[in-house]
């Protein structure tokens, strides 16, 4: 990178110069008092909100599944294949005993 009156930034000492510049910049940065506590509180609020939204979503899905499970079988048209017809005897009969046997 070159600019008016600037040396090109390339060569063997580029990494060292960049490292020194970043270290000097980092020394000037100081966190605000209570920054960790504030950040932690925000993270905990977001986590609680995420869990609440997930619980509500699960409750809605469960409620919809229960409603569908109760309503769909009741809304089937008549004669649409019941489990037991009523025409057949549900218990099979035992074979007749052979005479003399």
N, CA, C and O atoms as CSV, one atom per row, in Angstrom:
chain,resi,resn,atom,element,x,y,z
A,1,UNK,N,N,0.841,-1.158,0.000
A,1,UNK,CA,C,0.000,0.000,0.000
A,1,UNK,C,C,0.890,1.226,0.000
A,1,UNK,O,O,1.794,1.352,0.827
A,2,UNK,N,N,0.637,2.104,-0.906
A,2,UNK,CA,C,1.431,3.324,-0.984
A,2,UNK,C,C,0.521,4.524,-0.975
A,2,UNK,O,O,-0.643,4.434,-1.366
A,3,UNK,N,N,1.030,5.619,-0.543
A,3,UNK,CA,C,0.290,6.867,-0.535
A,3,UNK,C,C,1.265,8.012,-0.697
A,3,UNK,O,O,2.472,7.780,-0.759
A,4,UNK,N,N,0.797,9.200,-0.765
A,4,UNK,CA,C,1.720,10.320,-0.920
A,4,UNK,C,C,2.636,10.445,0.295
A,4,UNK,O,O,2.163,10.630,1.416
A,5,UNK,N,N,3.910,10.348,0.078
A,5,UNK,CA,C,4.887,10.484,1.149
A,5,UNK,C,C,4.999,9.273,2.049
A,5,UNK,O,O,5.633,9.365,3.100
A,6,UNK,N,N,4.412,8.132,1.686
A,6,UNK,CA,C,4.463,6.925,2.515
A,6,UNK,C,C,5.330,5.887,1.841
A,6,UNK,O,O,5.394,5.792,0.615
A,7,UNK,N,N,5.987,5.119,2.669
A,7,UNK,CA,C,6.787,4.018,2.138
A,7,UNK,C,C,5.873,2.849,1.821
A,7,UNK,O,O,4.835,2.693,2.464
A,8,UNK,N,N,6.234,2.013,0.836
A,8,UNK,CA,C,5.426,0.816,0.596
A,8,UNK,C,C,5.480,-0.105,1.807
A,8,UNK,O,O,6.534,-0.288,2.417
A,9,UNK,N,N,4.332,-0.682,2.146
A,9,UNK,CA,C,4.249,-1.594,3.291
A,9,UNK,C,C,4.475,-3.000,2.775
A,9,UNK,O,O,3.524,-3.727,2.488
A,10,UNK,N,N,5.694,-3.368,2.663
A,10,UNK,CA,C,6.061,-4.724,2.279
A,10,UNK,C,C,7.501,-4.928,2.685
A,10,UNK,O,O,8.262,-3.974,2.845
A,11,UNK,N,N,7.851,-6.142,2.844
A,11,UNK,CA,C,9.213,-6.446,3.227
A,11,UNK,C,C,9.234,-7.319,4.459
A,11,UNK,O,O,8.183,-7.701,4.975
A,12,UNK,N,N,10.417,-7.635,4.928
A,12,UNK,CA,C,10.540,-8.579,6.038
A,12,UNK,C,C,10.068,-8.030,7.382
A,12,UNK,O,O,9.675,-8.805,8.254
A,13,UNK,N,N,10.099,-6.701,7.567
A,13,UNK,CA,C,9.719,-6.186,8.887
A,13,UNK,C,C,8.274,-5.712,8.943
A,13,UNK,O,O,7.884,-5.078,9.923
A,14,UNK,N,N,7.476,-5.992,7.938
A,14,UNK,CA,C,6.082,-5.556,7.905
A,14,UNK,C,C,5.296,-6.150,9.061
A,14,UNK,O,O,4.534,-5.451,9.728
A,15,UNK,N,N,5.480,-7.418,9.291
A,15,UNK,CA,C,4.736,-8.071,10.370
A,15,UNK,C,C,5.102,-7.475,11.721
A,15,UNK,O,O,4.229,-7.265,12.562
A,16,UNK,N,N,6.370,-7.204,11.934
A,16,UNK,CA,C,6.811,-6.625,13.200
A,16,UNK,C,C,6.221,-5.232,13.388
A,16,UNK,O,O,5.768,-4.900,14.484
A,17,UNK,N,N,6.219,-4.417,12.345
A,17,UNK,CA,C,5.687,-3.059,12.430
A,17,UNK,C,C,4.181,-3.075,12.697
A,17,UNK,O,O,3.677,-2.287,13.497
A,18,UNK,N,N,3.473,-3.974,12.023
A,18,UNK,CA,C,2.031,-4.091,12.264
A,18,UNK,C,C,1.754,-4.552,13.683
A,18,UNK,O,O,0.824,-4.058,14.321
A,19,UNK,N,N,2.540,-5.483,14.185
A,19,UNK,CA,C,2.367,-5.983,15.549
A,19,UNK,C,C,2.599,-4.870,16.562
A,19,UNK,O,O,1.850,-4.748,17.531
A,20,UNK,N,N,3.632,-4.057,16.346
A,20,UNK,CA,C,3.907,-2.940,17.249
A,20,UNK,C,C,2.773,-1.917,17.209
A,20,UNK,O,O,2.370,-1.397,18.250
A,21,UNK,N,N,2.261,-1.629,16.018
A,21,UNK,CA,C,1.171,-0.661,15.895
A,21,UNK,C,C,-0.085,-1.166,16.598
A,21,UNK,O,O,-0.768,-0.394,17.271
A,22,UNK,N,N,-0.396,-2.445,16.449
A,22,UNK,CA,C,-1.573,-3.008,17.120
A,22,UNK,C,C,-1.384,-3.026,18.632
A,22,UNK,O,O,-2.336,-2.766,19.368
A,23,UNK,N,N,-0.186,-3.324,19.109
A,23,UNK,CA,C,0.075,-3.314,20.552
A,23,UNK,C,C,-0.087,-1.907,21.110
A,23,UNK,O,O,-0.658,-1.733,22.186
A,24,UNK,N,N,0.408,-0.898,20.392
A,24,UNK,CA,C,0.262,0.487,20.848
A,24,UNK,C,C,-1.208,0.886,20.887
A,24,UNK,O,O,-1.643,1.564,21.818
A,25,UNK,N,N,-1.968,0.473,19.892
A,25,UNK,CA,C,-3.401,0.767,19.862
A,25,UNK,C,C,-4.131,0.061,21.008
A,25,UNK,O,O,-5.019,0.648,21.626
A,26,UNK,N,N,-3.769,-1.184,21.295
A,26,UNK,CA,C,-4.416,-1.953,22.358
A,26,UNK,C,C,-4.126,-1.355,23.728
A,26,UNK,O,O,-4.958,-1.455,24.630
A,27,UNK,N,N,-2.969,-0.739,23.899
A,27,UNK,CA,C,-2.649,-0.113,25.188
A,27,UNK,C,C,-3.530,1.092,25.458
A,27,UNK,O,O,-3.718,1.466,26.616
A,28,UNK,N,N,-4.067,1.700,24.432
A,28,UNK,CA,C,-4.903,2.887,24.604
A,28,UNK,C,C,-6.355,2.544,24.909
A,28,UNK,O,O,-7.127,3.416,25.311
A,29,UNK,N,N,-6.728,1.298,24.725
A,29,UNK,CA,C,-8.114,0.885,24.926
A,29,UNK,C,C,-8.287,0.384,26.355
A,29,UNK,O,O,-7.560,-0.496,26.814
A,30,UNK,N,N,-9.269,0.967,27.051
A,30,UNK,CA,C,-9.580,0.541,28.422
A,30,UNK,C,C,-11.079,0.293,28.502
A,30,UNK,O,O,-11.871,1.135,28.078
A,31,UNK,N,N,-11.475,-0.851,29.040
A,31,UNK,CA,C,-12.914,-1.128,29.141
A,31,UNK,C,C,-13.570,-0.212,30.162
A,31,UNK,O,O,-12.943,0.246,31.117
A,32,UNK,N,N,-14.840,0.037,29.932
A,32,UNK,CA,C,-15.607,0.854,30.867
A,32,UNK,C,C,-15.804,0.083,32.167
A,32,UNK,O,O,-15.878,-1.146,32.145
A,33,UNK,N,N,-15.890,0.781,33.301
A,33,UNK,CA,C,-16.143,0.075,34.562
A,33,UNK,C,C,-17.475,-0.659,34.490
A,33,UNK,O,O,-18.478,-0.088,34.061
A,34,UNK,N,N,-17.489,-1.890,34.898
A,34,UNK,CA,C,-18.716,-2.683,34.892
A,34,UNK,C,C,-19.099,-3.218,33.520
A,34,UNK,O,O,-20.219,-3.694,33.336
A,35,UNK,N,N,-18.180,-3.147,32.547
A,35,UNK,CA,C,-18.502,-3.601,31.192
A,35,UNK,C,C,-18.783,-5.103,31.177
A,35,UNK,O,O,-19.686,-5.561,30.477
A,36,UNK,N,N,-18.012,-5.867,31.948
A,36,UNK,CA,C,-18.229,-7.318,31.969
A,36,UNK,C,C,-19.595,-7.638,32.563
A,36,UNK,O,O,-20.327,-8.476,32.036
A,37,UNK,N,N,-19.934,-6.967,33.660
A,37,UNK,CA,C,-21.222,-7.217,34.312
A,37,UNK,C,C,-22.369,-6.860,33.364
A,37,UNK,O,O,-23.359,-7.586,33.283
A,38,UNK,N,N,-22.234,-5.745,32.651
A,38,UNK,CA,C,-23.276,-5.334,31.703
A,38,UNK,C,C,-23.410,-6.341,30.568
A,38,UNK,O,O,-24.520,-6.736,30.210
A,39,UNK,N,N,-22.277,-6.757,30.002
A,39,UNK,CA,C,-22.308,-7.720,28.896
A,39,UNK,C,C,-22.887,-9.053,29.356
A,39,UNK,O,O,-23.653,-9.689,28.632
A,40,UNK,N,N,-22.519,-9.466,30.558
A,40,UNK,CA,C,-23.030,-10.735,31.087
A,40,UNK,C,C,-24.538,-10.660,31.322
A,40,UNK,O,O,-25.260,-11.614,31.031
A,41,UNK,N,N,-25.014,-9.537,31.845
A,41,UNK,CA,C,-26.448,-9.358,32.065
A,41,UNK,C,C,-27.219,-9.395,30.758
A,41,UNK,O,O,-28.284,-10.008,30.676
A,42,UNK,N,N,-26.682,-8.739,29.733
A,42,UNK,CA,C,-27.339,-8.770,28.413
A,42,UNK,C,C,-27.375,-10.193,27.862
A,42,UNK,O,O,-28.385,-10.626,27.308
A,43,UNK,N,N,-26.273,-10.911,28.018
A,43,UNK,CA,C,-26.228,-12.290,27.510
A,43,UNK,C,C,-27.265,-13.151,28.238
A,43,UNK,O,O,-27.956,-13.956,27.614
A,44,UNK,N,N,-27.370,-12.979,29.557
A,44,UNK,CA,C,-28.332,-13.780,30.320
A,44,UNK,C,C,-29.765,-13.444,29.923
A,44,UNK,O,O,-30.602,-14.343,29.840
A,45,UNK,N,N,-30.069,-12.157,29.674
A,45,UNK,CA,C,-31.406,-11.776,29.222
A,45,UNK,C,C,-31.728,-12.390,27.869
A,45,UNK,O,O,-32.834,-12.885,27.650
A,46,UNK,N,N,-30.759,-12.355,26.966
A,46,UNK,CA,C,-30.978,-12.971,25.645
A,46,UNK,C,C,-31.189,-14.474,25.777
A,46,UNK,O,O,-32.029,-15.052,25.088
A,47,UNK,N,N,-30.429,-15.101,26.661
A,47,UNK,CA,C,-30.575,-16.544,26.864
A,47,UNK,C,C,-31.953,-16.868,27.433
A,47,UNK,O,O,-32.586,-17.820,26.978
A,48,UNK,N,N,-32.437,-16.107,28.416
A,48,UNK,CA,C,-33.779,-16.323,28.968
A,48,UNK,C,C,-34.842,-16.114,27.901
A,48,UNK,O,O,-35.789,-16.895,27.807
A,49,UNK,N,N,-34.694,-15.078,27.104
A,49,UNK,CA,C,-35.673,-14.815,26.042
A,49,UNK,C,C,-35.677,-15.952,25.024
A,49,UNK,O,O,-36.738,-16.378,24.569
A,50,UNK,N,N,-34.487,-16.444,24.667
A,50,UNK,CA,C,-34.402,-17.554,23.719
A,50,UNK,C,C,-35.101,-18.790,24.275
A,50,UNK,O,O,-35.836,-19.463,23.552
A,51,UNK,N,N,-34.880,-19.094,25.541
A,51,UNK,CA,C,-35.520,-20.267,26.144
A,51,UNK,C,C,-37.033,-20.098,26.238
A,51,UNK,O,O,-37.781,-21.052,26.025
A,52,UNK,N,N,-37.482,-18.892,26.555
A,52,UNK,CA,C,-38.912,-18.629,26.645
A,52,UNK,C,C,-39.572,-18.786,25.280
A,52,UNK,O,O,-40.630,-19.404,25.168
A,53,UNK,N,N,-38.954,-18.232,24.248
A,53,UNK,CA,C,-39.500,-18.354,22.897
A,53,UNK,C,C,-39.534,-19.816,22.473
A,53,UNK,O,O,-40.509,-20.262,21.867
A,54,UNK,N,N,-38.489,-20.562,22.782
A,54,UNK,CA,C,-38.456,-21.986,22.433
A,54,UNK,C,C,-39.547,-22.760,23.172
A,54,UNK,O,O,-40.196,-23.624,22.583
A,55,UNK,N,N,-39.753,-22.460,24.447
A,55,UNK,CA,C,-40.801,-23.141,25.215
A,55,UNK,C,C,-42.186,-22.802,24.669
A,55,UNK,O,O,-43.043,-23.679,24.557
A,56,UNK,N,N,-42.405,-21.540,24.331
A,56,UNK,CA,C,-43.695,-21.152,23.760
A,56,UNK,C,C,-43.928,-21.821,22.413
A,56,UNK,O,O,-45.035,-22.275,22.123
A,57,UNK,N,N,-42.900,-21.879,21.603
A,57,UNK,CA,C,-43.026,-22.539,20.300
A,57,UNK,C,C,-43.349,-24.020,20.470
A,57,UNK,O,O,-44.192,-24.557,19.751
A,58,UNK,N,N,-42.685,-24.684,21.414
A,58,UNK,CA,C,-42.968,-26.093,21.667
A,58,UNK,C,C,-44.400,-26.280,22.169
A,58,UNK,O,O,-45.065,-27.244,21.791
A,59,UNK,N,N,-44.877,-25.370,23.013
A,59,UNK,CA,C,-46.249,-25.465,23.524
A,59,UNK,C,C,-47.261,-25.277,22.399
A,59,UNK,O,O,-48.274,-25.974,22.356
A,60,UNK,N,N,-46.997,-24.347,21.493
A,60,UNK,CA,C,-47.911,-24.117,20.372
A,60,UNK,C,C,-47.948,-25.336,19.456
A,60,UNK,O,O,-49.021,-25.763,19.029
A,61,UNK,N,N,-46.777,-25.896,19.156
A,61,UNK,CA,C,-46.734,-27.080,18.293
A,61,UNK,C,C,-47.459,-28.247,18.959
A,61,UNK,O,O,-48.200,-28.971,18.294
A,62,UNK,N,N,-47.257,-28.435,20.248
A,62,UNK,CA,C,-47.930,-29.515,20.967
A,62,UNK,C,C,-49.446,-29.296,20.973
A,62,UNK,O,O,-50.211,-30.238,20.763
A,63,UNK,N,N,-49.876,-28.065,21.211
A,63,UNK,CA,C,-51.308,-27.777,21.214
A,63,UNK,C,C,-51.924,-28.030,19.840
A,63,UNK,O,O,-53.013,-28.595,19.741
A,64,UNK,N,N,-51.235,-27.616,18.791
A,64,UNK,CA,C,-51.744,-27.861,17.438
A,64,UNK,C,C,-51.822,-29.359,17.132
A,64,UNK,O,O,-52.768,-29.820,16.495
A,65,UNK,N,N,-50.826,-30.109,17.589
A,65,UNK,CA,C,-50.844,-31.556,17.368
A,65,UNK,C,C,-52.010,-32.215,18.117
A,65,UNK,O,O,-52.665,-33.113,17.587
A,66,UNK,N,N,-52.258,-31.772,19.328
A,66,UNK,CA,C,-53.373,-32.334,20.110
A,66,UNK,C,C,-54.699,-31.979,19.451
A,66,UNK,O,O,-55.577,-32.832,19.315
A,67,UNK,N,N,-54.847,-30.723,19.043
A,67,UNK,CA,C,-56.095,-30.307,18.384
A,67,UNK,C,C,-56.308,-31.095,17.100
A,67,UNK,O,O,-57.415,-31.561,16.830
A,68,UNK,N,N,-55.250,-31.246,16.308
A,68,UNK,CA,C,-55.373,-32.008,15.060
A,68,UNK,C,C,-55.704,-33.465,15.359
A,68,UNK,O,O,-56.500,-34.076,14.645
A,69,UNK,N,N,-55.112,-34.023,16.394
A,69,UNK,CA,C,-55.382,-35.409,16.754
A,69,UNK,C,C,-56.801,-35.635,17.229
A,69,UNK,O,O,-57.358,-36.718,17.053
A,70,UNK,N,N,-57.386,-34.611,17.831
A,70,UNK,CA,C,-58.759,-34.749,18.297
A,70,UNK,C,C,-59.781,-34.438,17.207
A,70,UNK,O,O,-60.854,-35.039,17.180
A,71,UNK,N,N,-59.467,-33.523,16.322
A,71,UNK,CA,C,-60.431,-33.073,15.323
A,71,UNK,C,C,-60.437,-33.927,14.053
A,71,UNK,O,O,-61.501,-34.184,13.490
A,72,UNK,N,N,-59.267,-34.367,13.598
A,72,UNK,CA,C,-59.215,-35.082,12.318
A,72,UNK,C,C,-59.974,-36.403,12.327
A,72,UNK,O,O,-60.722,-36.651,11.381
A,73,UNK,N,N,-59.836,-37.260,13.318
A,73,UNK,CA,C,-60.615,-38.504,13.290
A,73,UNK,C,C,-62.113,-38.243,13.377
A,73,UNK,O,O,-62.902,-39.009,12.824
A,74,UNK,N,N,-62.511,-37.197,14.047
A,74,UNK,CA,C,-63.924,-36.876,14.194
A,74,UNK,C,C,-64.507,-36.329,12.892
A,74,UNK,O,O,-65.714,-36.420,12.668
A,75,UNK,N,N,-63.665,-35.766,12.040
A,75,UNK,CA,C,-64.157,-35.157,10.808
A,75,UNK,C,C,-64.117,-36.119,9.620
A,75,UNK,O,O,-64.407,-35.705,8.498
A,76,UNK,N,N,-63.773,-37.371,9.832
A,76,UNK,CA,C,-63.749,-38.348,8.739
A,76,UNK,C,C,-65.178,-38.627,8.283
A,76,UNK,O,O,-66.081,-38.708,9.116
A,77,UNK,N,N,-65.400,-38.775,6.983
A,77,UNK,CA,C,-66.755,-39.061,6.500
A,77,UNK,C,C,-67.219,-40.446,6.952
A,77,UNK,O,O,-66.402,-41.328,7.216
A,78,UNK,N,N,-68.527,-40.626,7.036
A,78,UNK,CA,C,-69.082,-41.913,7.456
A,78,UNK,C,C,-68.735,-42.990,6.443
A,78,UNK,O,O,-68.722,-42.742,5.238
A,79,UNK,N,N,-68.454,-44.186,6.939
A,79,UNK,CA,C,-68.154,-45.322,6.075
A,79,UNK,C,C,-66.772,-45.235,5.441
A,79,UNK,O,O,-66.546,-45.805,4.374
A,80,UNK,N,N,-65.856,-44.537,6.078
A,80,UNK,CA,C,-64.530,-44.386,5.486
A,80,UNK,C,C,-63.527,-45.380,6.057
A,80,UNK,O,O,-62.365,-45.026,6.259
A,81,UNK,N,N,-63.934,-46.574,6.312
A,81,UNK,CA,C,-63.018,-47.615,6.759
A,81,UNK,C,C,-62.817,-47.657,8.250
A,81,UNK,O,O,-61.719,-47.374,8.728
A,82,UNK,N,N,-63.841,-48.002,9.001
A,82,UNK,CA,C,-63.660,-48.101,10.448
A,82,UNK,C,C,-62.782,-49.291,10.799
A,82,UNK,O,O,-62.555,-50.182,9.980
A,83,UNK,N,N,-62.310,-49.288,11.988
A,83,UNK,CA,C,-61.447,-50.378,12.436
A,83,UNK,C,C,-62.246,-51.678,12.515
A,83,UNK,O,O,-61.765,-52.717,12.065
A,84,UNK,N,N,-63.446,-51.642,13.074
A,84,UNK,CA,C,-64.306,-52.820,13.142
A,84,UNK,C,C,-65.585,-52.512,12.368
A,84,UNK,O,O,-66.229,-51.489,12.597
A,85,UNK,N,N,-65.945,-53.407,11.450
A,85,UNK,CA,C,-67.132,-53.199,10.621
A,85,UNK,C,C,-68.429,-53.385,11.401
A,85,UNK,O,O,-69.405,-52.672,11.172
A,86,UNK,N,N,-68.436,-54.321,12.299
A,86,UNK,CA,C,-69.661,-54.651,12.995
A,86,UNK,C,C,-70.385,-55.793,12.288
A,86,UNK,O,O,-71.279,-56.407,12.869
A,87,UNK,N,N,-70.012,-56.086,11.040
A,87,UNK,CA,C,-70.634,-57.197,10.307
A,87,UNK,C,C,-69.996,-58.524,10.697
A,87,UNK,O,O,-70.628,-59.578,10.647
A,88,UNK,N,N,-68.752,-58.445,11.079
A,88,UNK,CA,C,-68.034,-59.671,11.413
A,88,UNK,C,C,-67.989,-59.855,12.915
A,88,UNK,O,O,-68.036,-58.895,13.684
A,89,UNK,N,N,-67.895,-61.126,13.318
A,89,UNK,CA,C,-67.753,-61.455,14.726
A,89,UNK,C,C,-66.298,-61.186,15.107
A,89,UNK,O,O,-65.405,-61.782,14.504
A,90,UNK,N,N,-66.024,-60.333,16.060
A,90,UNK,CA,C,-64.644,-59.995,16.372
A,90,UNK,C,C,-63.850,-61.155,16.967
A,90,UNK,O,O,-62.627,-61.191,16.831
A,91,UNK,N,N,-64.536,-62.124,17.638
A,91,UNK,CA,C,-63.836,-63.279,18.223
A,91,UNK,C,C,-64.024,-64.481,17.295
A,91,UNK,O,O,-65.157,-64.856,16.992
A,92,UNK,N,N,-62.933,-65.080,16.848
A,92,UNK,CA,C,-63.086,-66.268,15.978
A,92,UNK,C,C,-63.680,-67.425,16.779
A,92,UNK,O,O,-63.433,-67.571,17.976
A,93,UNK,N,N,-64.456,-68.230,16.093
A,93,UNK,CA,C,-65.071,-69.376,16.763
A,93,UNK,C,C,-64.110,-70.548,16.773
A,93,UNK,O,O,-63.290,-70.721,15.871
A,94,UNK,N,N,-64.232,-71.327,17.793
A,94,UNK,CA,C,-63.369,-72.500,17.915
A,94,UNK,C,C,-63.895,-73.586,16.985
A,94,UNK,O,O,-65.106,-73.719,16.813
A,95,UNK,N,N,-62.995,-74.364,16.382
A,95,UNK,CA,C,-63.482,-75.441,15.504
A,95,UNK,C,C,-64.305,-76.447,16.306
A,95,UNK,O,O,-64.036,-76.699,17.480
A,96,UNK,N,N,-65.297,-77.004,15.656
A,96,UNK,CA,C,-66.192,-77.962,16.304
A,96,UNK,C,C,-65.407,-79.230,16.652
A,96,UNK,O,O,-64.555,-79.688,15.891
A,97,UNK,N,N,-65.719,-79.773,17.812
A,97,UNK,CA,C,-65.052,-80.991,18.243
A,97,UNK,C,C,-65.542,-82.170,17.404
A,97,UNK,O,O,-66.732,-82.310,17.120
A,98,UNK,N,N,-64.582,-83.011,17.018
A,98,UNK,CA,C,-64.966,-84.158,16.201
A,98,UNK,C,C,-65.659,-85.209,17.053
A,98,UNK,O,O,-65.258,-85.465,18.188
A,99,UNK,N,N,-66.696,-85.813,16.502
A,99,UNK,CA,C,-67.366,-86.863,17.291
A,99,UNK,C,C,-66.454,-88.075,17.449
A,99,UNK,O,O,-65.769,-88.497,16.517
A,100,UNK,N,N,-66.472,-88.585,18.597
A,100,UNK,CA,C,-65.725,-89.824,18.880
A,100,UNK,C,C,-64.252,-89.565,19.109
A,100,UNK,O,O,-63.458,-90.505,19.098
A,101,UNK,N,N,-63.871,-88.337,19.314
A,101,UNK,CA,C,-62.482,-88.106,19.339
A,101,UNK,C,C,-61.880,-87.589,20.488
A,101,UNK,O,O,-60.666,-87.386,20.511
